[in-house]
Amino acid sequence: VRSVGGAAYRLPHTGSSGLADGARIPAAAVSAEDAMLMARLARRGPLSMRLVLTPRTLPDADSYNVIADLPGTDKADEIVIVSGHLDSWDLATGAHDDAVGVASAMAVLETLKRLDYRPRRTIRMIAWMNEENGTRGARGYLAAEQGNVEKHFGAIESDNGAGRPFGMRTSVGPQAMKLFTPLQAALQPLGAGVIQRQDALQTGDLSGLERAGVPSFAPLIDTSDYFDYHHTPADTLDKVDPDNLRRHVAVMTATAWFLANLEQPIGRAAVPER
Ligand SMILES: [Zn+2]
């Protein structure tokens, strides 16, 4: 998720804007704690700061999405994506953003295999590359699957950290919402029975598929401390609560299994024109 300070990545070079460095305004992201410290100091009087910005952009190099299919049975040509993104900001290992997304997507396949469950539709795990500064992995996938988008039944991405999940968000059409009552009932014992509909989720990696009509799904997460860690050196594994991660895997697995086996069509996402 790029919510703050993405421009910090593009400081010392001309980048895709084509502007020379001298014509561009430096930008930087700070953590919530640092922002609050600056606000407190500023209230006492004039505040001067020395900012050291270290980002560099190196020449492009090849990289890849990582994709694994759990083949379906009678509807194997239809695809349900479960996904997270493989890259992270280089300040830390990116535990919340987005190792938990990738780990949970992998755990969906692992869980179903352990239970010896075979889905009707193919469940495709994707670890997207390059979400953070270009979504070129998602764009490459969409280009490669352009003729096959209609066969994509739905797509799930977890990219809001590993806070406690309360359910799912989705961009299915309003008429399809009633189909999700059994999923809500299955998730309710976890306290994750909320299904929240929006016209478009516009997650980083799924937005192209969503515009092409594939309904998006994302865990509905308590993100109250996500932005304390996200895109900072503090985003490390010790900040991930194992119980919430287990709940996360359960929500993702139940949703993927439900979508992969649903008898009725859920229709297409209808992203409003802007
Ligand atoms: Zn992310």
Residues whose N, C-alpha, C, O or C-beta is under 5 A from the ligand:
A	BS01	ZN	V1 D97 D98 D159
